[in-house]
Amino acid sequence: MALAIHTRLRQADPRGWWRYAVALLYLVFVLAPFGYMALVALQSDAAAGEGDLLLAQPHWDNFTRIWQAVDLGLYLRNSLIVATSTGAISSLLALGAAYVVARFRFPFRNLFRISLLATQTVPGILLLLPLFVIYIIIQHSIELRIVGTYWGLVLTYMTFALPFAIWLLSVYVKSLPVELEEQAMVDGANRFQVIRHVTLPLAVPGLVVTFVFSFLLAWNDILFASVLTSPETKTLGPGLQYYVSDSFSIPFWNLLMAASLVVAVPAMILFLIVQRYIVAGLAAGSIKG
């Protein structure tokens, strides 16, 4: 038995050890910020932010204080509403547009596809003031409130999420076998029925990828949420800043780190649930793309 193990180790590819070493270094690089956040989150109010990471006594009660010092529950609920709405609406709307781009030929089709990606190169700071002015003009013109509402924030995020979702889904839909759709039309189905009963079930992995992208775009945003929300609709991005604001006598860096760890949990759970769809969607889209 020992001889067999020794022989197997000698025959093993020596390059495999380097792969494990590189993977381990990358894992340490990725987890190091979370380790730092966890250490600071367990410190006392006075020790947090001083640079000393030694824990004489962990303060586990910080994870309960975060809900009392700031209305974190409200910000968490608002972020879930806005991010989920952005992901669901962007994915469903993008599927129809992506189907047209993937299955039909029309003038300037390639230029349209390029413009979808070009929108991702525009910094959000350049659009913040124009969008805010447009919203205010609309509010005064037709007395329709936009700033400070959920749907106003969702609409803003869709200006970034929808173009990318259309491009990504168009690549994925193009990879689907068109013979299935043709067979359904031969059997009497119209184009809408084909999309609903044939394309939509097959496009679930691609829809999951676009949903996750759109969800995280809204979940992580601070810039637009700082300007376009009211105290009732404020999301996690600007809400977490209250832990280190001037409203407290000292900045609660420990509570900020504890709250940041807590609000990262929903995104992590989302990835764990849909990870196999994400891999399938990206892999299938890359074959045709």
URDA-V494956 format. One record per backbone hydrogen bond with DSSP energy under -1.0 kcal/mol. NH is the residue of the N-H (numbers start at 1). CO is the residue of the C=O. E is the energy in kcal/mol with one decimal. If there is no record, write none. Layout:
BEGIN
NH | CO | E
NH | CO | E
END
This chain:
BEGIN
5 | 1 | -2.0
6 | 2 | -2.3
7 | 3 | -2.5
8 | 4 | -2.2
9 | 5 | -2.2
10 | 6 | -1.9
11 | 7 | -1.8
16 | 13 | -1.7
19 | 15 | -1.5
20 | 16 | -1.9
21 | 17 | -2.2
22 | 18 | -2.8
23 | 19 | -2.6
24 | 20 | -2.4
25 | 21 | -2.4
26 | 22 | -2.5
27 | 23 | -2.2
28 | 24 | -2.3
29 | 25 | -2.4
30 | 26 | -2.2
31 | 27 | -2.4
32 | 28 | -1.8
35 | 31 | -2.4
36 | 32 | -2.4
37 | 33 | -2.5
38 | 34 | -2.4
39 | 35 | -2.1
40 | 36 | -2.4
41 | 37 | -2.4
43 | 40 | -1.5
48 | 44 | -1.9
50 | 47 | -1.8
59 | 42 | -2.5
62 | 59 | -1.5
63 | 60 | -1.5
64 | 61 | -1.3
65 | 61 | -2.0
66 | 62 | -1.4
68 | 65 | -1.2
69 | 65 | -2.7
72 | 70 | -2.8
75 | 71 | -1.6
76 | 72 | -2.6
77 | 73 | -2.3
78 | 74 | -2.5
79 | 75 | -2.3
80 | 76 | -2.2
81 | 77 | -2.3
82 | 78 | -2.6
83 | 79 | -2.9
84 | 80 | -2.1
85 | 81 | -2.0
86 | 82 | -2.5
87 | 83 | -2.4
88 | 84 | -2.5
89 | 85 | -2.5
90 | 86 | -2.1
91 | 87 | -1.9
92 | 88 | -2.1
93 | 89 | -2.5
94 | 90 | -2.2
95 | 91 | -1.5
96 | 92 | -1.0
97 | 93 | -1.5
98 | 94 | -3.1
99 | 95 | -2.1
100 | 96 | -1.6
101 | 97 | -2.2
102 | 98 | -2.4
103 | 99 | -2.4
104 | 100 | -1.9
109 | 106 | -1.3
112 | 108 | -2.1
113 | 109 | -2.0
114 | 110 | -2.3
115 | 111 | -2.1
116 | 112 | -1.4
117 | 113 | -1.2
118 | 114 | -2.1
119 | 115 | -1.3
120 | 117 | -1.4
121 | 118 | -1.5
126 | 123 | -1.2
128 | 124 | -1.2
131 | 127 | -2.4
132 | 128 | -2.3
133 | 129 | -2.5
134 | 130 | -2.5
135 | 131 | -2.5
136 | 132 | -2.2
137 | 133 | -2.4
138 | 134 | -2.4
139 | 135 | -2.4
140 | 136 | -2.2
141 | 137 | -1.8
142 | 138 | -2.6
143 | 139 | -1.1
148 | 228 | -2.3
149 | 146 | -1.6
153 | 149 | -1.4
154 | 150 | -2.5
155 | 151 | -2.4
156 | 152 | -1.6
157 | 153 | -2.2
158 | 154 | -2.0
160 | 157 | -1.3
161 | 157 | -2.6
162 | 158 | -2.1
165 | 161 | -2.3
166 | 162 | -2.6
167 | 163 | -2.2
168 | 164 | -2.7
169 | 165 | -2.6
170 | 166 | -2.2
171 | 167 | -1.6
172 | 168 | -1.7
173 | 169 | -3.4
174 | 170 | -1.7
176 | 173 | -1.2
182 | 178 | -2.2
183 | 179 | -2.4
184 | 180 | -1.8
185 | 181 | -2.0
186 | 182 | -2.1
187 | 183 | -1.7
188 | 185 | -1.1
189 | 184 | -2.3
194 | 190 | -2.1
195 | 191 | -2.2
196 | 192 | -2.3
197 | 193 | -2.9
198 | 194 | -2.1
199 | 194 | -2.2
200 | 195 | -2.7
202 | 198 | -1.3
203 | 199 | -1.8
207 | 203 | -2.5
208 | 204 | -2.4
209 | 205 | -1.8
210 | 206 | -2.1
211 | 207 | -2.5
212 | 208 | -2.6
213 | 209 | -2.3
214 | 210 | -2.6
215 | 211 | -3.0
216 | 212 | -2.6
217 | 213 | -2.0
218 | 214 | -1.9
219 | 215 | -2.6
220 | 216 | -2.4
226 | 222 | -1.7
228 | 224 | -3.0
239 | 235 | -1.7
240 | 236 | -2.5
242 | 239 | -1.4
243 | 240 | -1.4
244 | 241 | -1.3
245 | 242 | -1.2
248 | 245 | -1.2
252 | 243 | -2.5
253 | 251 | -1.5
256 | 252 | -2.1
257 | 253 | -2.3
258 | 254 | -2.2
259 | 255 | -2.8
260 | 256 | -2.2
261 | 257 | -2.0
262 | 258 | -1.9
263 | 259 | -2.6
265 | 262 | -1.3
268 | 264 | -1.9
269 | 265 | -2.7
270 | 266 | -2.3
271 | 267 | -2.1
272 | 268 | -2.2
273 | 269 | -2.0
274 | 270 | -2.1
278 | 274 | -2.2
279 | 275 | -2.3
280 | 276 | -1.9
281 | 277 | -2.7
282 | 278 | -2.6
283 | 279 | -2.3
284 | 280 | -2.4
285 | 281 | -2.0
286 | 282 | -1.8
287 | 283 | -1.1
288 | 284 | -1.0
289 | 285 | -2.2
END
